[in-house]
Amino acid sequence: MSTVMTLDLARTRTDGAPVSESTERFEELYREMLPSVYRFTTARLGRAAGEDVSAEVFHAAVVAINDGHFERVTPAWLMAVARNKVIDQWRRAERAKALDHRLHRSREDLMEFPPDWANSSNRAEVMAALDQLTMRHRSLLILHYVDGMTVPELAERLDENVAALESAMARARAAFRRHYRGDEPDASARGNPDQPGGGM
């Protein structure tokens, strides 16, 4: 990150642990997890919004620590908070139509996706295709194929029914294929809502 985030722990904690000890433990966790949280948020939101959300994630950690729940603040907890905040950001943006259903970010704002999702040889094409999608379609594909959330999990998190979300996923895949190398969906992919197709 280009700037250093400064977070202050409260001078007293409800569980009575020494402030210096809790501060040291938090700073260690912060140094360890900041790169992962930052990569996760900026890959999905862009640099500016990703930095803001990263700060919110660690602010939530400070609040939990000050409330005496340091044991809750683990790497897995931080990443879960990051994912929830990214989803919330997407939903707010979609409701407000803030991005007019398209992502307008410079190429330098895009971070690599996990290598097990897209080979380095075609990652640039995948990213270019994703850039052409609506906010909703892009977020659904990333949450499902990159973050590994199942359709039922997505439906619960987004407060939608499974059937409607399966239809939305099918439309998202079809839109991706249209932009990815100019591919068109084949009949088998259209008939199988779980078939990613076209390199997804």
C-alpha positions as CSV (number, residue, x, y, z in Angstrom):
1,M,0.0,0.0,0.0
2,S,1.2,3.5,-0.7
3,T,0.1,4.8,2.7
4,V,0.5,3.3,6.1
5,M,-2.7,2.7,8.0
6,T,-2.6,3.9,11.6
7,L,-4.9,2.2,14.0
8,D,-5.0,2.9,17.8
9,L,-6.1,0.3,20.3
10,A,-8.0,1.6,23.3
11,R,-6.0,2.2,26.4
12,T,-8.1,-0.3,28.3
13,R,-9.6,-3.6,27.4
14,T,-12.7,-5.4,28.8
15,D,-10.8,-8.6,29.3
16,G,-8.0,-6.9,31.4
17,A,-5.1,-7.9,29.1
18,P,-2.2,-5.5,29.1
19,V,-2.5,-2.9,26.4
20,S,1.1,-3.3,25.3
21,E,0.6,-7.1,24.8
22,S,-2.6,-6.6,22.8
23,T,-0.9,-3.9,20.7
24,E,2.0,-6.1,19.9
25,R,-0.2,-9.1,19.0
26,F,-2.4,-6.9,16.8
27,E,0.6,-5.3,15.0
28,E,2.0,-8.7,14.3
29,L,-1.3,-9.9,12.8
30,Y,-1.6,-6.6,10.9
31,R,1.9,-7.0,9.3
32,E,1.1,-10.7,8.5
33,M,-2.3,-10.2,7.0
34,L,-2.3,-6.7,5.4
35,P,-0.8,-7.9,2.1
36,S,-3.5,-10.7,1.7
37,V,-6.4,-8.5,2.7
38,Y,-5.1,-5.7,0.4
39,R,-4.7,-8.0,-2.6
40,F,-8.2,-9.5,-2.0
41,T,-10.0,-6.1,-1.8
42,T,-8.2,-4.3,-4.5
43,A,-8.6,-7.1,-7.0
44,R,-12.3,-6.9,-6.5
45,L,-12.9,-3.2,-6.0
46,G,-9.9,-1.3,-7.5
47,R,-7.1,0.5,-5.6
48,A,-9.0,3.4,-4.0
49,A,-12.0,1.5,-2.7
50,G,-9.9,-1.6,-1.9
51,E,-7.7,0.5,0.4
52,D,-10.8,1.9,2.2
53,V,-12.3,-1.5,2.7
54,S,-8.9,-2.9,3.9
55,A,-8.9,-0.1,6.5
56,E,-12.5,-1.1,7.5
57,V,-11.4,-4.7,8.0
58,F,-8.7,-3.8,10.4
59,H,-10.9,-1.3,12.2
60,A,-13.3,-4.1,12.8
61,A,-10.4,-6.1,14.2
62,V,-9.5,-3.3,16.6
63,V,-13.2,-3.1,17.8
64,A,-13.2,-6.8,18.4
65,I,-10.0,-6.6,20.4
66,N,-11.1,-3.7,22.4
67,D,-14.3,-5.6,23.3
68,G,-12.2,-8.5,24.6
69,H,-12.5,-10.8,21.7
70,F,-8.9,-11.1,20.5
71,E,-9.1,-14.8,20.1
72,R,-11.8,-14.2,17.4
73,V,-9.4,-12.1,15.3
74,T,-7.7,-14.8,13.2
75,P,-6.5,-14.7,9.6
76,A,-9.6,-16.6,8.6
77,W,-11.8,-14.1,10.4
78,L,-10.1,-11.1,8.7
79,M,-10.6,-12.7,5.3
80,A,-14.3,-13.4,6.1
81,V,-14.8,-9.8,7.1
82,A,-13.0,-8.7,3.9
83,R,-15.3,-10.8,1.8
84,N,-18.4,-9.6,3.5
85,K,-17.4,-6.0,3.1
86,V,-16.5,-6.5,-0.6
87,I,-20.0,-8.0,-1.2
88,D,-21.6,-5.1,0.7
89,Q,-19.7,-2.6,-1.4
90,W,-20.8,-4.4,-4.6
91,R,-24.4,-4.4,-3.5
92,R,-24.4,-0.7,-2.6
93,A,-22.8,0.2,-5.9
94,E,-25.3,-1.8,-7.9
95,R,-28.3,-0.3,-6.0
96,A,-27.0,3.2,-6.6
97,K,-26.1,2.4,-10.2
98,A,-22.9,4.2,-9.3
99,L,-20.9,2.5,-12.0
100,D,-23.6,2.4,-14.7
101,H,-23.3,-1.4,-14.8
102,R,-19.7,-1.3,-16.1
103,L,-16.3,-1.2,-14.5
104,H,-14.2,1.8,-15.6
105,R,-10.9,1.2,-14.0
106,S,-7.4,1.6,-15.3
107,R,-5.4,-1.5,-15.9
108,E,-3.0,-0.7,-13.1
109,D,-5.9,-1.0,-10.6
110,L,-6.4,-4.7,-11.5
111,M,-4.6,-7.3,-9.4
112,E,-4.0,-10.9,-10.5
113,F,-6.6,-13.5,-9.6
114,P,-5.5,-16.8,-8.0
115,P,-3.4,-18.8,-10.4
116,D,-5.6,-21.9,-9.9
117,W,-8.5,-20.0,-11.5
118,A,-6.8,-18.7,-14.6
119,N,-3.6,-19.7,-16.2
120,S,-1.0,-17.0,-16.7
121,S,-1.3,-17.5,-20.4
122,N,-4.9,-16.3,-20.7
123,R,-5.3,-14.2,-17.5
124,A,-5.1,-10.9,-19.4
125,E,-7.9,-12.1,-21.7
126,V,-10.0,-13.2,-18.8
127,M,-9.6,-9.9,-17.0
128,A,-10.4,-8.0,-20.2
129,A,-13.6,-10.0,-20.6
130,L,-14.6,-9.5,-17.0
131,D,-14.1,-5.7,-17.5
132,Q,-16.9,-5.7,-20.1
133,L,-19.5,-7.3,-17.7
134,T,-22.1,-5.6,-15.6
135,M,-21.3,-5.2,-11.9
136,R,-23.7,-8.0,-11.0
137,H,-22.4,-10.5,-13.6
138,R,-18.8,-9.8,-12.7
139,S,-19.3,-10.1,-9.0
140,L,-21.3,-13.4,-9.3
141,L,-18.5,-15.0,-11.4
142,I,-15.8,-13.8,-9.1
143,L,-17.6,-15.0,-6.0
144,H,-18.4,-18.4,-7.5
145,Y,-15.2,-19.2,-9.5
146,V,-12.6,-17.3,-7.6
147,D,-13.8,-17.3,-4.0
148,G,-15.4,-20.7,-4.3
149,M,-18.9,-19.8,-3.0
150,T,-21.6,-22.3,-4.1
151,V,-24.8,-21.0,-5.6
152,P,-26.8,-21.8,-2.4
153,E,-24.2,-19.8,-0.4
154,L,-24.4,-16.9,-2.8
155,A,-28.2,-17.0,-2.7
156,E,-28.2,-16.8,1.1
157,R,-25.6,-14.1,1.2
158,L,-27.4,-12.0,-1.4
159,D,-30.8,-12.7,-0.1
160,E,-32.1,-14.2,-3.3
161,N,-33.7,-17.6,-4.1
162,V,-31.5,-20.3,-5.6
163,A,-33.5,-20.6,-8.9
164,A,-33.2,-16.9,-9.6
165,L,-29.5,-16.9,-8.8
166,E,-28.9,-19.9,-11.1
167,S,-30.5,-18.0,-13.9
168,A,-28.4,-15.0,-13.2
169,M,-25.3,-17.2,-13.1
170,A,-26.2,-18.6,-16.5
171,R,-26.6,-15.1,-18.0
172,A,-23.3,-14.1,-16.4
173,R,-21.5,-17.0,-18.0
174,A,-23.1,-16.3,-21.4
175,A,-22.1,-12.7,-21.2
176,F,-18.5,-13.7,-20.3
177,R,-18.3,-16.1,-23.2
178,R,-19.4,-13.4,-25.6
179,H,-16.5,-11.2,-24.6
180,Y,-13.9,-13.9,-24.0
181,R,-12.2,-14.6,-27.3
182,G,-15.5,-13.9,-29.0
183,D,-16.8,-17.3,-27.9
184,E,-20.5,-18.2,-28.1
185,P,-22.1,-20.7,-25.6
186,D,-22.6,-24.2,-26.9
187,A,-25.8,-26.2,-26.4
188,S,-24.4,-28.3,-23.5
189,A,-23.2,-25.3,-21.6
190,R,-26.7,-23.6,-22.0
191,G,-28.3,-26.7,-20.6
192,N,-26.0,-27.1,-17.6
193,P,-26.1,-24.2,-15.0
194,D,-23.0,-25.5,-13.3
195,Q,-20.9,-25.7,-16.5
196,P,-18.6,-22.6,-16.6
197,G,-17.6,-22.8,-20.2
198,G,-15.4,-20.5,-22.2
199,G,-12.4,-20.8,-19.8
200,M,-14.2,-19.9,-16.6
